[in-house]
Amino acid sequence: MMKNVCRLLLPTVMLFTLPLVALADSWKDEGGNGHKHKEKYWDGNCKVERKFKKNGEFEEKRKCKDPGEPAVIYAPGPPVMVEPGLTIQGTVRIPQ
């Protein structure tokens, strides 16, 4: 008799507790604070880190390298000549 009660009780308890877990504040961390959006990028020789808060405010940290160090420069590739007209999938060209 006790085994039958346990077999019925476990699925019933799970049926009622799983929706409650789904209602938990998944957007909050353990401290009760909302997630903070972080953004990292380079501005010249400076690495910039921004942390945005939920209310729209942000905190910015800049770590700059010595200006004597060479900066990374991206050079453009060779020029590409495009003929006038319409090209379909690179195989058929309809002149203008």
SEGU-62504 format. One record per residue: residue number from 0; x, y, z of N, C-alpha, C in turn; residue in three letters. Coordinates in pm, whole numbers, plus 50000, padded with zeros to 5 digits. Layout:
BEGIN
 resi n.east n.north  n.up ca.east ca.north ca.up c.east c.north  c.up resn
  NUM      X       Y     Z       X        Y     Z      X       Y     Z  ALA
...
***
This chain:
BEGIN
 resi n.east n.north  n.up ca.east ca.north ca.up c.east c.north  c.up resn
    0  50082   49881 50000   50000    50000 50000  50087   50127 50000  MET
    1  50194   50124 50082   50283    50240 50091  50356   50265 49958  MET
    2  50393   50158 49887   50460    50173 49759  50367   50239 49657  LYS
    3  50241   50205 49659   50146    50266 49566  50128   50414 49594  ASN
    4  50128   50451 49721   50113    50593 49757  50235   50671 49709  VAL
    5  50355   50615 49727   50477    50682 49682  50480   50695 49531  CYS
    6  50434   50595 49461   50432    50600 49314  50337   50707 49263  ARG
    7  50230   50732 49333   50136    50837 49292  50177   50975 49343  LEU
    8  50241   50977 49460   50276    51104 49521  50390   51175 49446  LEU
    9  50491   51103 49402   50606    51164 49335  50567   51237 49206  LEU
   10  50494   51176 49114   50455    51251 48993  50365   51370 49025  PRO
   11  50281   51358 49127   50192    51469 49163  50273   51586 49218  THR
   12  50371   51558 49301   50455    51665 49355  50534   51731 49243  VAL
   13  50588   51653 49151   50663    51709 49040  50574   51793 48950  MET
   14  50451   51750 48931   50356    51822 48846  50329   51962 48900  LEU
   15  50327   51977 49031   50297    52106 49090  50422   52191 49117  PHE
   16  50539   52130 49129   50659    52208 49159  50732   52258 49034  THR
   17  50725   52187 48924   50796    52230 48804  50748   52366 48751  LEU
   18  50618   52395 48748   50578    52529 48705  50630   52640 48798  PRO
   19  50645   52610 48926   50696    52711 49018  50843   52742 48990  LEU
   20  50918   52643 48949   51058    52666 48913  51065   52755 48790  VAL
   21  50974   52738 48697   50974    52819 48576  50940   52964 48606  ALA
   22  50870   52990 48715   50833    53126 48751  50943   53201 48825  LEU
   23  51053   53136 48854   51163    53201 48925  51219   53314 48839  ALA
   24  51280   53413 48902   51337    53526 48830  51467   53485 48762  ASP
   25  51457   53436 48640   51576    53390 48570  51665   53506 48529  SER
   26  51611   53628 48525   51689    53743 48483  51769   53801 48599  TRP
   27  51752   53748 48720   51827    53797 48835  51937   53698 48870  LYS
   28  52049   53751 48916   52154    53664 48965  52131   53635 49113  ASP
   29  52224   53565 49176   52205    53525 49314  52197   53645 49408  GLU
   30  52256   53756 49373   52255    53874 49458  52127   53953 49445  GLY
   31  52037   53915 49354   51912    53988 49335  51925   54101 49235  GLY
   32  52040   54114 49171   52060    54219 49072  52028   54166 48934  ASN
   33  51981   54254 48847   51955    54213 48710  52084   54194 48634  GLY
   34  52078   54126 48520   52197    54104 48439  52250   54239 48391  HIS
   35  52379   54250 48382   52442    54371 48330  52499   54340 48193  LYS
   36  52467   54425 48097   52519    54408 47963  52661   54464 47959  HIS
   37  52755   54388 47904   52893    54432 47896  52932   54450 47750  LYS
   38  53014   54550 47726   53059    54580 47591  53209   54607 47597  GLU
   39  53287   54541 47511   53431    54561 47507  53472   54594 47364  LYS
   40  53554   54699 47348   53604    54734 47216  53731   54817 47231  TYR
   41  53801   54839 47120   53924    54919 47119  53894   55054 47058  TRP
   42  53944   55160 47122   53933    55296 47071  54076   55350 47060  ASP
   43  54137   55333 46943   54277    55371 46926  54366   55276 47005  GLY
   44  54448   55331 47095   54535    55249 47179  54467   55210 47310  ASN
   45  54342   55245 47329   54273    55220 47455  54170   55108 47442  CYS
   46  54170   55019 47540   54068    54915 47549  53957   54969 47638  LYS
   47  53835   54971 47586   53721    55028 47659  53628   54916 47700  VAL
   48  53589   54917 47828   53490    54821 47879  53374   54901 47937  GLU
   49  53255   54875 47888   53135    54942 47941  53043   54838 48002  ARG
   50  52989   54871 48117   52891    54786 48184  52763   54867 48199  LYS
   51  52658   54821 48133   52531    54892 48136  52444   54834 48247  PHE
   52  52377   54922 48320   52286    54880 48425  52145   54876 48368  LYS
   53  52054   54820 48444   51917    54803 48397  51846   54938 48378  LYS
   54  51884   55038 48457   51817    55168 48449  51874   55257 48339  ASN
   55  51968   55207 48260   52024    55282 48148  52158   55346 48177  GLY
   56  52199   55354 48302   52329    55410 48335  52438   55310 48298  GLU
   57  52561   55361 48277   52670    55270 48247  52797   55318 48315  PHE
   58  52889   55223 48332   53020    55250 48389  53122   55217 48282  GLU
   59  53218   55308 48260   53317    55288 48155  53457   55285 48214  GLU
   60  53537   55186 48173   53676    55176 48215  53763   55177 48089  LYS
   61  53871   55256 48092   53964    55263 47980  54102   55222 48027  ARG
   62  54164   55132 47952   54301    55091 47978  54379   55121 47850  LYS
   63  54468   55220 47859   54541    55264 47740  54683   55209 47740  CYS
   64  54728   55170 47622   54865    55125 47603  54954   55245 47577  LYS
   65  55084   55221 47586   55182    55324 47557  55166   55367 47412  ASP
   66  55155   55498 47384   55137    55542 47244  55257   55510 47155  PRO
   67  55371   55474 47215   55488    55439 47137  55476   55302 47073  GLY
   68  55386   55218 47123   55367    55085 47066  55296   55097 46931  GLU
   69  55333   55013 46836   55264    55021 46706  55120   54974 46718  PRO
   70  55031   55049 46658   54890    55014 46660  54860   54917 46545  ALA
   71  54757   54839 46559   54715    54748 46454  54642   54829 46348  VAL
   72  54688   54820 46225   54626    54895 46115  54575   54795 46013  ILE
   73  54451   54810 45977   54390    54724 45877  54395   54796 45743  TYR
   74  54469   54739 45649   54482    54799 45517  54376   54738 45425  ALA
   75  54320   54819 45337   54221    54765 45244  54288   54673 45142  PRO
   76  54210   54580 45090   54260    54486 44991  54272   54553 44855  GLY
   77  54310   54477 44755   54324    54535 44621  54187   54578 44568  PRO
   78  54185   54677 44479   54056    54724 44426  53989   54617 44340  PRO
   79  53858   54615 44344   53780    54518 44267  53703   54594 44161  VAL
   80  53721   54553 44036   53651    54619 43926  53516   54551 43904  MET
   81  53412   54629 43901   53277    54576 43881  53226   54632 43748  VAL
   82  53192   54542 43657   53142    54584 43527  52996   54624 43539  GLU
   83  52953   54722 43460   52812    54761 43466  52723   54650 43410  PRO
   84  52605   54641 43463   52510    54540 43419  52466   54454 43535  GLY
   85  52403   54343 43505   52349    54253 43605  52416   54118 43591  LEU
   86  52471   54066 43700   52534    53935 43700  52453   53842 43789  THR
   87  52413   53729 43734   52332    53633 43809  52419   53516 43850  ILE
   88  52439   53499 43978   52516    53391 44039  52654   53374 43975  GLN
   89  52711   53483 43927   52846    53480 43875  52860   53407 43742  GLY
   90  52751   53361 43679   52764    53286 43555  52701   53360 43436  THR
   91  52590   53426 43457   52520    53494 43349  52531   53643 43370  VAL
   92  52577   53716 43267   52588    53862 43277  52498   53926 43174  ARG
   93  52412   54015 43219   52323    54087 43130  52377   54231 43124  ILE
   94  52423   54275 43005   52480    54410 42995  52374   54516 43019  PRO
   95  52423   54633 43057   52330    54743 43088  52286   54812 42962  GLN
***
